[in-house]
Amino acid sequence: MTRIVVAGAAGRMGRMLVEAVARDPEATLVGALERSGNPQLGADVGELAGLGRLGVPVVDRLDDIGEPFDVLVDFTQPEATLEHAAWCRSAGRRMVVGTTGLSADQRAALETVARDVGVVFSPNMSVGVNLCFKLIETAARVLGEDFDVEIVEAHHRHKVDAPSGTALRMGEVVAAALGRDLQACAVYGREGRIGRRSPTTIGFATVRAGDIVGEHTVLFAGEGERVEVSHRASSRATFARGAVRAAHWVAGHGAGLYDMQDVLGLRD
C-alpha cells in the first residue's frame, strides 16, 4: 500500500485527488493538508469529498499528520508547494507535484529538493496528455522547419496562470525537437499590424471561459496540409488518477526529478 497525503485537500482538485486515492485499492489516504485559516480545517476530508467519513481530518501543518506517509501529492500554489517540498526533503518523503505557474527560480528550488528525495513534477498528470507530448515530439522532428507551430489552450474562468503549464510544456517539447530556445521564439498573443510571421515562431493562444476543464491543440501548418494533435479533458478525475499512478511509481524510486514520461515509460 502506498500511503498518501493530499495537499490542498479542501479545494476542487484536492477533493478529486482524495476521491482517487480513496478508491484505489493499493493506496491509503493518511493525511489531508490545507492552508492556515481555511474554514474546512478540522473537517473530515472524506465528508468534504462526498465519500462519507474517512477518519482523516484536514490540518494545516505536515507535522500534524498523525501517521507516517510515503508520498505527498501537491496541486496547490507555487509558494505553498515549495514550503511543502522543503519539509519533505528534511523528512525524506517523496512528492508528486502538479502545481503550475512556477517561476524559473522556483523550479530550480524544486530541482534542489529532488537531489535528496524522489519528485514527480508534471504540469499535467493525464495519461492522454503525456502521450500527446510524445506524439508532438515525433511530429516536430518529422515535419521539421517547413511547418509553422501554434499552440492553443482553453481552461475555465478560474484558472489564474496563462498560458497553461501544459501548453508551455508542449512548447518546450516542440522547441527541443526543433533545436530552438522557447524563450527566444515564443509569441504569446498577437494584436494589430504584427507583420509577417517568423518561420521560427512558436505561437500561443489562450482561452478562459466557463467551466472548461482543459483543452490543448498543437497545430503544425505547412503548404497544402496541416497536422493537429489535440487533447480534451472532460473531468479532473483524469488528472487525479494520473497523480495516484505517479505516487505509486515514485514510492518505489530514489532521489531525482521525474515527470510523467518516466512514470509511463515513454522515455527513449
C-alpha positions as CSV (number, residue, x, y, z in Angstrom):
1,M,0.0,0.0,0.0
2,T,1.2,3.5,-0.9
3,R,0.5,5.9,2.0
4,I,-0.5,9.3,0.5
5,V,-1.1,12.8,1.9
6,V,-3.1,15.3,-0.3
7,A,-2.2,19.0,-0.1
8,G,-4.9,21.5,-0.9
9,A,-7.4,18.8,0.0
10,A,-10.4,21.0,0.5
11,G,-10.2,22.6,-3.0
12,R,-11.8,21.3,-6.2
13,M,-8.8,19.4,-7.4
14,G,-7.9,18.4,-3.9
15,R,-11.2,16.7,-3.3
16,M,-10.8,14.9,-6.6
17,L,-7.4,13.7,-5.5
18,V,-8.9,12.5,-2.2
19,E,-11.5,10.5,-4.1
20,A,-8.9,9.0,-6.4
21,V,-6.7,7.9,-3.5
22,A,-9.7,6.5,-1.5
23,R,-10.9,4.5,-4.5
24,D,-7.5,3.0,-5.3
25,P,-7.2,-0.5,-3.7
26,E,-3.4,-0.2,-3.5
27,A,-3.4,3.3,-1.8
28,T,-4.4,4.6,1.5
29,L,-5.1,8.2,2.4
30,V,-3.4,9.1,5.7
31,G,-3.5,12.9,5.7
32,A,-5.2,16.0,4.2
33,L,-3.5,19.4,4.2
34,E,-4.8,22.9,3.8
35,R,-3.6,26.4,4.2
36,S,-3.8,28.1,7.7
37,G,-7.1,29.8,8.2
38,N,-9.0,27.6,5.7
39,P,-12.6,27.2,7.1
40,Q,-12.5,23.5,6.5
41,L,-9.7,22.8,8.9
42,G,-10.7,20.0,11.3
43,A,-13.3,18.6,9.0
44,D,-13.2,15.0,7.9
45,V,-11.8,15.1,4.3
46,G,-13.9,12.2,3.2
47,E,-17.1,14.1,4.0
48,L,-15.8,17.1,2.1
49,A,-15.2,14.9,-0.9
50,G,-18.7,13.3,-0.7
51,L,-17.3,9.9,0.3
52,G,-18.5,9.7,3.8
53,R,-16.3,9.7,6.9
54,L,-12.8,8.5,6.3
55,G,-11.3,9.4,9.7
56,V,-8.8,11.8,8.1
57,P,-9.0,15.4,9.4
58,V,-7.9,18.4,7.4
59,V,-4.8,20.0,9.1
60,D,-2.6,23.0,8.2
61,R,0.8,21.5,9.1
62,L,2.6,18.5,7.8
63,D,3.9,17.9,11.3
64,D,0.3,17.3,12.4
65,I,-0.3,14.4,10.1
66,G,-0.9,11.6,12.6
67,E,0.6,8.7,10.6
68,P,3.8,8.2,8.6
69,F,3.4,8.5,4.8
70,D,5.2,7.7,1.6
71,V,4.2,10.4,-0.8
72,L,2.7,14.0,-0.7
73,V,0.6,14.9,-3.7
74,D,0.6,18.6,-4.1
75,F,-1.6,20.6,-6.6
76,T,-1.6,23.9,-4.7
77,Q,0.3,27.2,-5.3
78,P,4.0,27.7,-6.0
79,E,4.9,29.2,-2.6
80,A,3.0,26.5,-0.7
81,T,4.5,23.8,-2.8
82,L,8.0,24.9,-2.1
83,E,7.3,25.1,1.6
84,H,6.0,21.5,1.5
85,A,8.9,20.4,-0.6
86,A,11.4,21.7,1.9
87,W,9.6,19.8,4.7
88,C,9.6,16.6,2.5
89,R,13.3,17.0,1.8
90,S,14.1,17.2,5.5
91,A,11.7,14.3,6.4
92,G,12.7,12.1,3.5
93,R,9.3,12.0,1.9
94,R,8.6,11.7,-1.8
95,M,6.4,14.1,-3.7
96,V,4.1,14.3,-6.7
97,V,3.7,17.9,-7.8
98,G,1.1,19.1,-10.3
99,T,1.3,22.8,-9.3
100,T,1.6,25.2,-12.3
101,G,2.9,28.7,-12.6
102,L,6.3,28.1,-11.0
103,S,9.0,30.6,-11.9
104,A,12.4,29.6,-13.1
105,D,13.8,30.1,-9.7
106,Q,11.0,28.1,-8.1
107,R,11.6,25.2,-10.5
108,A,15.3,25.4,-9.7
109,A,14.4,25.1,-6.0
110,L,12.3,22.0,-6.7
111,E,15.2,20.5,-8.6
112,T,17.4,21.1,-5.5
113,V,14.9,19.2,-3.3
114,A,14.9,16.3,-5.8
115,R,18.6,15.8,-5.2
116,D,17.6,14.2,-1.9
117,V,14.1,12.8,-2.5
118,G,12.1,11.5,-5.4
119,V,9.8,14.1,-7.0
120,V,7.5,13.6,-9.9
121,F,6.8,17.1,-11.4
122,S,4.5,17.5,-14.3
123,P,2.1,20.3,-15.3
124,N,-0.4,17.7,-16.4
125,M,-0.8,14.2,-14.9
126,S,-3.2,13.0,-17.5
127,V,-2.0,9.8,-19.3
128,G,-3.5,11.1,-22.5
129,V,-1.7,14.5,-22.4
130,N,1.6,12.8,-21.7
131,L,1.1,10.6,-24.7
132,C,0.5,13.8,-26.7
133,F,3.9,15.1,-25.5
134,K,5.4,12.1,-27.2
135,L,3.3,12.5,-30.3
136,I,4.2,16.1,-30.8
137,E,7.9,15.5,-30.3
138,T,7.7,12.9,-33.1
139,A,5.6,15.3,-35.3
140,A,8.1,18.2,-34.8
141,R,11.1,16.0,-35.7
142,V,9.4,14.6,-38.8
143,L,7.7,17.8,-40.1
144,G,10.7,20.0,-39.3
145,E,11.2,23.6,-40.3
146,D,8.7,23.6,-43.1
147,F,5.7,23.7,-40.8
148,D,4.6,26.6,-38.6
149,V,3.7,25.7,-35.0
150,E,0.8,27.2,-33.0
151,I,-0.4,26.0,-29.6
152,V,-4.0,26.8,-28.5
153,E,-5.2,26.1,-25.0
154,A,-8.6,26.7,-23.2
155,H,-9.5,26.4,-19.5
156,H,-12.2,27.5,-17.0
157,R,-12.6,31.1,-15.9
158,H,-11.0,30.5,-12.5
159,K,-7.5,29.5,-13.8
160,V,-5.0,32.2,-12.8
161,D,-2.0,31.4,-14.9
162,A,-1.6,31.7,-18.7
163,P,-0.6,30.0,-20.9
164,S,-1.2,26.8,-19.0
165,G,1.7,24.8,-17.7
166,T,0.7,22.1,-20.1
167,A,0.8,24.4,-23.1
168,L,4.2,25.7,-22.1
169,R,5.5,22.2,-21.7
170,M,4.2,21.4,-25.2
171,G,6.1,24.4,-26.4
172,E,9.2,23.2,-24.7
173,V,8.9,19.7,-26.3
174,V,8.5,21.2,-29.8
175,A,11.3,23.7,-29.3
176,A,13.7,21.0,-28.1
177,A,12.8,18.7,-31.1
178,L,13.5,21.6,-33.5
179,G,16.6,22.8,-31.7
180,R,15.1,26.1,-30.7
181,D,15.1,28.1,-27.5
182,L,11.5,28.6,-26.5
183,Q,12.2,31.8,-24.6
184,A,13.6,33.3,-27.7
185,C,11.0,32.1,-30.2
186,A,7.7,32.1,-28.2
187,V,4.9,34.6,-29.1
188,Y,2.2,35.0,-26.5
189,G,-0.8,36.6,-28.3
190,R,-1.0,38.9,-31.3
191,E,-2.7,42.3,-31.9
192,G,-2.6,45.0,-34.6
193,R,-0.3,45.1,-37.6
194,I,2.2,42.4,-36.5
195,G,3.9,41.9,-39.8
196,R,4.8,38.6,-41.5
197,R,5.1,35.6,-39.2
198,S,8.7,34.5,-38.5
199,P,9.2,30.9,-39.5
200,T,10.9,30.1,-36.2
201,T,8.0,31.3,-34.1
202,I,6.1,29.1,-31.7
203,G,2.8,30.8,-31.1
204,F,0.5,30.5,-28.0
205,A,-3.2,31.4,-27.8
206,T,-5.2,31.3,-24.6
207,V,-8.9,31.0,-23.9
208,R,-10.5,31.4,-20.4
209,A,-14.2,30.7,-20.3
210,G,-16.9,28.9,-18.3
211,D,-16.1,25.5,-16.8
212,I,-13.7,24.2,-19.5
213,V,-11.6,21.6,-17.7
214,G,-8.7,21.7,-20.2
215,E,-8.2,21.6,-23.9
216,H,-4.9,21.7,-25.8
217,T,-4.1,21.6,-29.5
218,V,-0.7,21.8,-31.2
219,L,-1.1,22.8,-34.8
220,F,1.6,22.1,-37.4
221,A,0.7,24.0,-40.6
222,G,2.6,23.6,-43.8
223,E,1.9,24.4,-47.5
224,G,-1.2,22.4,-48.5
225,E,-1.6,20.4,-45.4
226,R,-1.7,20.6,-41.6
227,V,-1.4,18.2,-38.7
228,E,-3.2,18.7,-35.3
229,V,-2.5,16.9,-32.1
230,S,-5.3,17.6,-29.6
231,H,-6.4,16.6,-26.1
232,R,-9.6,17.4,-24.4
233,A,-10.3,16.6,-20.7
234,S,-13.9,16.3,-19.6
235,S,-13.2,15.7,-16.0
236,R,-10.4,16.5,-13.5
237,A,-10.6,12.8,-12.5
238,T,-8.1,12.0,-15.3
239,F,-5.5,14.3,-13.6
240,A,-6.2,12.8,-10.2
241,R,-5.9,9.2,-11.4
242,G,-2.6,10.0,-13.1
243,A,-1.3,11.6,-9.9
244,V,-2.1,8.5,-7.9
245,R,-0.3,6.4,-10.6
246,A,2.7,8.7,-10.2
247,A,2.6,8.3,-6.4
248,H,2.8,4.5,-6.7
249,W,5.7,4.9,-9.1
250,V,7.7,7.4,-7.2
251,A,7.2,5.4,-4.0
252,G,9.5,2.8,-5.5
253,H,12.2,5.1,-6.8
254,G,15.0,7.1,-5.2
255,A,16.0,10.7,-5.4
256,G,15.6,12.5,-8.7
257,L,13.3,14.9,-10.6
258,Y,11.0,12.8,-12.7
259,D,7.9,13.5,-14.9
260,M,5.0,11.5,-16.3
261,Q,7.1,10.4,-19.2
262,D,9.2,8.5,-16.7
263,V,6.1,7.2,-14.9
264,L,4.6,5.9,-18.2
265,G,7.8,4.5,-19.6
266,L,7.8,6.9,-22.6
267,R,11.4,7.8,-22.4
268,D,13.5,6.8,-25.4
